[in-house]
Every structure is written in C-alpha cells, then in structure tokens.
Amino acid sequence: MREIVEDIEETVKDGKLYVAFSGGKDSSLVAILAKMALGKERVELVTVDWGPYTYERSRQIVRNFAEKYGLKHTFISSNGLQEKVWRYGPSCNACTRNVKTHLVKAYAGKHLVASGANASDSWGKAGLKVFDGVYSPLYRVGKAEINAMLEHLGIEVKKIGESAGREGCKLKHLLKMLINPNYHGKAVSVANEILLNILEEHNFTPELANVKIAGPLSRNVALVNVKPLPPGKIVEKIVERLSREETIDEVVVVDKPIKLFVLANPAIYRNEASRKWVKEGRLQPEFAFPIEVEWKESRNNRLRTFQVIDYRKE
C-alpha cells in the first residue's frame, strides 16, 4: 500500500488527479490512496451518470462517500452515448472504453485520469500502468489485496445490492440490442429498480438480485434472478409488480437451471474461447442457477456481440 501511495506521488507529480469513480471497491480504494498521496485538494472524483440506467441508491452511495472523506465529487452526463454502444448488442468493455473513460478524460483535460483497473480484470492484465492518459495505480494487485487494503484502512464500501461482485449500471442486464430505448431500455431500467425496492421493503438482503431482459427484439422477457430465493410471498409480489410494467411481456423467475438460446456475431460464434467467456465470464456469474447455452450464428450484421433470444428451464 505504501508503494502504491508513493507511485501515485511520483506519477502525478504536481498535477491534479481525476478518479473515474463508481463507488465500488476498486475506485474507492484508488480515491483514498490518492488522497493520502496528494491531499484532498488535488483529487476529484468523477462519476458518469447513466441517466435511467443508474441506480438511484448508487447516486447516493457516491455522494455519501465523497462527503465522508472530504473529496470533491462531480457527476457528468453520459449524453445518451451508452445507448449508441448497446444498439449493436451488449458490450460492457466498449461502454467503459468508448463512453465512460472518454467522458472522464474530456472532463479532466490535460490531467491524468485514475481508474480502478487491477490484476483481476482485463485492463489490469494488460500490465500497463499508464496508457493514453489513464493511470491504473492498482494494476499489479488483485481482489484479495484490494479487500485487505480496504479492511486495513477501515473503508466500508456500500453496495447497491444487485450482485455479490461487480455492481454497475442497469443496462448490463439488457441481453439484447437496444433498438428502442422506450421499450428495451425502459424495461431493464424499471424492472431492476422494482426488484431492489421490493426486496428492500421486505428487509431481504440477497447475494445477487437482477432482472435480465432477454427475448427477440419484439418481445421483452424478464428473467428474475435472486439468490438465495426469497420466501414465496415476496416472489409473488415481484412477479405481480413486474407483470404490470407495460414494456415487459413475460416474467420468469429463475428458480432452477436454465438453458439460454443465444444468437452470436460470427466472430464470437466461430471462436470457442469467446463463446466460453460469454457463457462463463459474462452470463453465469449473474444468474441465480447454472446455465447452459445453445448457440446460433447471427446473420444480422448489426449484431456485434450476442443476444439471448429465448430460454428453457431445465
């Protein structure tokens, strides 16, 4: 930890550091280590607000963190750029690179932007400390070290409640192309707020909670994932409330293993490693039960990634 603080001092020198801040563990640790290295006056937290795809409690979490540690914090608008990425299929990496990082860099101007990239994610594994104006002070450490440093510093990171691991914007739960924001986008936005609100109302704190929006473009199927499963009365309330949402055509509680029928861009479909990553790295961690995937090659050249077009409970 001392080495990282010293590295921040040496890398930033006399400048100011803008931290791309999500409120999660990685960016929270970067924020505090930067404050230790540079002092609060030379550190600013910058959060991209994804509009309807940002959880309301996420906004409150980042505000509270900045206030608690005396750091300046700024929200900047995504200006709808995220929807342009998702129009061609789910792509969190492209969204981070082409929207989040781009916007924070534009705001920071000539100054460095600090990210929470670390040895546990794809950016950190590239082994680059500074690249194209983005500085990753945690690039040599993994999740275990990050958790240990947070504990040592007594930093409590509040959770949104959607996941045991990485939490983020609601749009990552849209498993299809976002062609119509008022239909596809609204469904994933409203459904996930409804789910978390109901669980909070009943004081039920799960390990994982999300609503995946799947199905063909003409039909929104809400796949409800809550782990562990809540009592039956809560499940009934979730189904009843989601069924009333006009943009949702079918509500399915994932309460057993499930098969997903996935349409994939040829570059993914013809590459075994890519298919494996989509299944095991992208989809399985956020489903409440084991999944199997039946693949089909897409002929739609607008689909750059994948789309879950159907399901079957096993």
C-alpha positions as CSV (number, residue, x, y, z in Angstrom):
1,M,0.0,0.0,0.0
2,R,2.9,2.4,0.8
3,E,4.4,1.6,-2.6
4,I,1.2,2.5,-4.4
5,V,0.9,5.8,-2.5
6,E,4.5,6.6,-3.4
7,D,3.8,5.6,-7.0
8,I,0.8,8.0,-7.2
9,E,3.0,10.8,-5.8
10,E,5.7,10.1,-8.4
11,T,3.3,9.6,-11.3
12,V,1.0,12.6,-10.8
13,K,3.9,14.9,-9.6
14,D,2.5,18.5,-9.2
15,G,-0.7,17.8,-11.1
16,K,-4.3,17.0,-10.1
17,L,-5.8,13.5,-10.3
18,Y,-9.3,12.8,-11.5
19,V,-10.6,9.5,-10.3
20,A,-13.2,7.7,-12.5
21,F,-15.4,6.9,-9.5
22,S,-18.2,4.3,-9.5
23,G,-18.5,3.9,-5.7
24,G,-17.2,0.2,-5.9
25,K,-14.3,-1.3,-4.1
26,D,-11.6,-0.6,-6.7
27,S,-12.4,3.1,-7.3
28,S,-13.0,3.7,-3.6
29,L,-9.5,2.4,-2.7
30,V,-7.9,4.4,-5.5
31,A,-9.7,7.5,-4.2
32,I,-8.4,7.1,-0.6
33,L,-4.8,6.2,-1.7
34,A,-4.8,9.2,-4.0
35,K,-6.0,11.4,-1.1
36,M,-3.2,10.0,1.1
37,A,-0.6,10.7,-1.7
38,L,-1.8,14.1,-2.9
39,G,-4.1,15.6,-0.3
40,K,-7.8,16.2,-0.9
41,E,-7.3,19.4,-2.8
42,R,-5.6,17.7,-5.7
43,V,-8.1,14.8,-6.0
44,E,-11.5,15.0,-7.7
45,L,-14.0,12.1,-8.0
46,V,-15.8,12.0,-11.4
47,T,-18.9,9.8,-11.9
48,V,-20.6,9.2,-15.2
49,D,-24.4,9.4,-14.6
50,W,-26.0,6.9,-17.0
51,G,-29.4,8.5,-16.6
52,P,-32.2,5.9,-16.4
53,Y,-29.6,3.1,-16.2
54,T,-28.0,4.4,-13.0
55,Y,-29.5,3.1,-9.7
56,E,-30.8,5.9,-7.5
57,R,-29.1,4.3,-4.5
58,S,-25.8,4.3,-6.5
59,R,-26.0,8.1,-6.8
60,Q,-26.5,8.4,-3.0
61,I,-23.6,6.0,-2.3
62,V,-21.1,8.1,-4.2
63,R,-22.3,11.3,-2.8
64,N,-22.0,10.0,0.8
65,F,-18.5,8.6,0.1
66,A,-17.3,12.0,-1.2
67,E,-18.8,13.8,1.7
68,K,-17.4,11.4,4.3
69,Y,-13.9,11.7,3.0
70,G,-13.9,15.4,2.2
71,L,-13.3,14.9,-1.6
72,K,-14.8,17.0,-4.4
73,H,-17.2,15.0,-6.5
74,T,-18.8,15.7,-9.9
75,F,-21.4,13.9,-11.9
76,I,-21.1,14.2,-15.7
77,S,-23.9,13.1,-18.1
78,S,-23.5,10.2,-20.5
79,N,-25.4,12.2,-23.1
80,G,-27.0,9.0,-24.4
81,L,-23.7,7.7,-25.7
82,Q,-24.2,4.4,-23.9
83,E,-27.4,3.7,-25.8
84,K,-25.4,4.1,-29.1
85,V,-23.0,1.3,-27.9
86,W,-25.8,-1.1,-26.8
87,R,-27.6,-0.6,-30.1
88,Y,-25.3,-3.2,-31.5
89,G,-25.6,-5.7,-28.6
90,P,-24.3,-6.0,-25.0
91,S,-20.8,-4.7,-24.6
92,C,-19.6,-3.5,-21.2
93,N,-16.0,-3.3,-22.3
94,A,-16.8,-1.0,-25.2
95,C,-19.0,1.1,-22.9
96,T,-16.2,1.5,-20.4
97,R,-13.6,2.3,-23.0
98,N,-15.6,4.5,-25.5
99,V,-18.1,6.2,-23.2
100,K,-17.0,6.2,-19.5
101,T,-13.3,6.7,-20.0
102,H,-13.8,9.1,-22.9
103,L,-16.1,11.3,-21.0
104,V,-14.0,11.5,-17.8
105,K,-10.8,12.2,-19.9
106,A,-12.6,15.0,-21.7
107,Y,-13.6,16.5,-18.3
108,A,-10.1,16.1,-16.9
109,G,-8.5,17.9,-19.8
110,K,-4.7,17.7,-19.6
111,H,-4.7,15.9,-16.2
112,L,-4.4,12.1,-15.6
113,V,-7.5,10.1,-15.0
114,A,-7.1,7.3,-12.4
115,S,-9.1,4.0,-12.9
116,G,-9.6,1.1,-10.6
117,A,-8.3,-1.4,-13.1
118,N,-6.3,-4.2,-11.4
119,A,-4.8,-7.6,-12.0
120,S,-8.2,-9.3,-11.7
121,D,-9.7,-7.6,-14.8
122,S,-8.8,-7.5,-18.5
123,W,-7.5,-3.9,-18.4
124,G,-5.2,-4.6,-15.5
125,K,-3.9,-7.9,-17.0
126,A,-2.6,-5.8,-19.9
127,G,0.1,-4.8,-17.4
128,L,0.1,-1.1,-18.4
129,K,0.3,1.4,-15.5
130,V,-0.3,4.5,-17.7
131,F,-1.9,4.3,-21.2
132,D,-3.5,7.1,-23.2
133,G,-4.0,9.4,-20.3
134,V,-5.4,6.8,-17.9
135,Y,-3.4,5.8,-14.8
136,S,-4.1,2.4,-13.1
137,P,-2.3,2.5,-9.7
138,L,-3.7,-0.9,-8.8
139,Y,-2.6,-2.7,-11.9
140,R,-0.3,-5.1,-10.1
141,V,-2.7,-6.2,-7.3
142,G,-5.8,-8.4,-7.4
143,K,-9.1,-8.6,-5.5
144,A,-7.6,-10.2,-2.4
145,E,-5.1,-7.5,-1.9
146,I,-7.7,-4.8,-2.6
147,N,-10.0,-6.2,0.0
148,A,-7.2,-6.4,2.5
149,M,-6.2,-2.8,2.0
150,L,-9.8,-1.6,2.3
151,E,-10.1,-3.6,5.6
152,H,-6.8,-2.2,6.9
153,L,-7.9,1.4,6.1
154,G,-11.3,0.8,7.7
155,I,-13.1,1.7,4.5
156,E,-16.6,0.4,4.2
157,V,-17.9,0.2,0.6
158,K,-21.7,0.3,0.4
159,K,-23.4,-2.0,-2.1
160,I,-26.2,-1.3,-4.4
161,G,-27.4,-4.9,-3.8
162,E,-27.6,-6.3,-7.3
163,S,-24.5,-8.5,-7.2
164,A,-22.0,-10.2,-4.9
165,G,-19.2,-9.0,-7.1
166,R,-19.1,-6.1,-9.5
167,E,-22.0,-3.8,-9.4
168,G,-22.8,-1.2,-12.0
169,C,-25.4,0.3,-14.3
170,K,-28.7,-1.4,-15.1
171,L,-28.1,-1.6,-18.8
172,K,-25.7,-4.6,-18.4
173,H,-28.8,-6.6,-17.7
174,L,-30.2,-6.0,-21.1
175,L,-29.1,-9.1,-23.1
176,K,-30.2,-7.9,-26.5
177,M,-29.7,-4.9,-28.9
178,L,-31.1,-1.7,-27.6
179,I,-33.1,-0.6,-30.7
180,N,-35.9,1.2,-28.9
181,P,-34.9,3.0,-25.6
182,N,-38.6,3.5,-24.7
183,Y,-39.2,-0.3,-24.9
184,H,-35.9,-2.2,-24.4
185,G,-34.2,0.4,-22.3
186,K,-37.2,1.2,-20.1
187,A,-37.8,-2.4,-19.4
188,V,-34.4,-3.1,-18.0
189,S,-34.3,0.2,-16.1
190,V,-37.7,-0.1,-14.4
191,A,-37.5,-3.8,-13.8
192,N,-34.3,-3.7,-11.8
193,E,-35.4,-0.7,-9.7
194,I,-38.7,-2.5,-8.9
195,L,-36.9,-5.7,-7.8
196,L,-34.4,-4.0,-5.5
197,N,-37.2,-1.8,-4.0
198,I,-39.4,-4.8,-3.2
199,L,-36.5,-6.7,-1.6
200,E,-35.6,-3.6,0.5
201,E,-39.2,-3.2,1.6
202,H,-39.2,-6.7,2.9
203,N,-35.8,-6.4,4.5
204,F,-34.5,-9.2,2.3
205,T,-30.8,-8.9,1.5
206,P,-29.7,-11.3,-1.2
207,E,-26.3,-12.3,-2.5
208,L,-27.5,-11.5,-6.0
209,A,-30.5,-9.7,-7.4
210,N,-31.2,-8.6,-11.0
211,V,-33.7,-8.8,-13.8
212,K,-32.3,-9.8,-17.2
213,I,-34.2,-8.7,-20.2
214,A,-34.0,-11.2,-23.0
215,G,-36.0,-12.4,-25.9
216,P,-36.4,-11.3,-29.6
217,L,-36.4,-7.6,-30.3
218,S,-40.3,-7.7,-30.5
219,R,-40.7,-9.3,-27.0
220,N,-39.2,-8.5,-23.6
221,V,-38.8,-11.5,-21.3
222,A,-37.8,-10.6,-17.7
223,L,-35.6,-13.3,-16.2
224,V,-35.6,-12.6,-12.5
225,N,-32.5,-13.7,-10.6
226,V,-32.5,-13.6,-6.8
227,K,-30.0,-15.7,-4.8
228,P,-31.0,-17.2,-2.4
229,L,-34.6,-17.3,-3.4
230,P,-36.8,-15.2,-1.1
231,P,-40.0,-16.5,0.5
232,G,-42.9,-17.3,-1.8
233,K,-44.9,-14.1,-0.8
234,I,-42.0,-11.9,-1.9
235,V,-41.6,-13.8,-5.2
236,E,-45.3,-13.4,-5.9
237,K,-45.0,-9.6,-5.2
238,I,-42.1,-9.4,-7.6
239,V,-43.9,-11.2,-10.4
240,E,-47.1,-9.3,-9.8
241,R,-45.4,-5.9,-9.9
242,L,-43.2,-6.7,-12.9
243,S,-46.2,-8.1,-14.9
244,R,-47.8,-4.7,-14.6
245,E,-45.0,-2.9,-16.4
246,E,-46.2,-2.2,-19.9
247,T,-42.7,-2.8,-21.5
248,I,-42.4,-6.4,-20.1
249,D,-44.2,-9.2,-22.0
250,E,-43.3,-12.2,-19.8
251,V,-41.9,-12.6,-16.3
252,V,-39.9,-15.7,-15.4
253,V,-38.4,-16.5,-12.0
254,V,-35.1,-18.3,-12.4
255,D,-35.6,-21.0,-9.7
256,K,-33.8,-23.9,-11.4
257,P,-31.1,-24.5,-14.0
258,I,-31.9,-22.8,-17.3
259,K,-30.9,-23.1,-21.0
260,L,-30.3,-19.9,-22.9
261,F,-30.6,-19.7,-26.7
262,V,-28.0,-17.2,-27.8
263,L,-27.6,-15.6,-31.2
264,A,-24.0,-14.5,-31.7
265,N,-21.9,-12.4,-34.1
266,P,-19.8,-14.7,-36.3
267,A,-16.6,-13.6,-34.6
268,I,-17.9,-14.9,-31.3
269,Y,-19.8,-17.9,-32.6
270,R,-16.7,-19.3,-34.5
271,N,-14.3,-18.7,-31.6
272,E,-14.6,-21.3,-28.8
273,A,-12.7,-19.1,-26.3
274,S,-15.1,-16.2,-27.0
275,R,-18.2,-18.4,-26.5
276,K,-16.7,-19.7,-23.3
277,W,-16.1,-16.2,-22.0
278,V,-19.6,-15.0,-22.8
279,K,-21.1,-18.0,-21.0
280,E,-18.8,-18.3,-18.0
281,G,-17.5,-14.8,-17.6
282,R,-20.4,-12.6,-18.7
283,L,-23.6,-14.6,-18.1
284,Q,-23.2,-17.3,-15.5
285,P,-21.9,-15.0,-12.6
286,E,-25.2,-13.0,-12.7
287,F,-27.6,-15.9,-12.9
288,A,-29.1,-17.5,-9.8
289,F,-28.8,-21.0,-11.1
290,P,-26.5,-22.9,-13.5
291,I,-26.9,-22.1,-17.2
292,E,-26.4,-24.0,-20.4
293,V,-26.1,-22.2,-23.7
294,E,-27.3,-23.3,-27.2
295,W,-25.5,-21.1,-29.8
296,K,-26.7,-19.9,-33.2
297,E,-24.7,-17.8,-35.6
298,S,-26.3,-14.5,-36.4
299,R,-26.9,-13.3,-39.9
300,N,-27.7,-9.8,-38.7
301,N,-24.6,-7.7,-39.4
302,R,-25.8,-5.1,-36.9
303,L,-25.3,-7.5,-34.0
304,R,-21.6,-7.1,-33.0
305,T,-21.8,-9.2,-29.8
306,F,-24.6,-11.5,-28.8
307,Q,-28.3,-11.6,-27.9
308,V,-30.2,-14.0,-25.7
309,I,-33.3,-14.7,-27.8
310,D,-35.1,-17.4,-25.8
311,Y,-34.8,-19.7,-22.7
312,R,-35.9,-23.1,-21.4
313,K,-35.9,-24.2,-17.8
314,E,-34.0,-27.5,-17.5
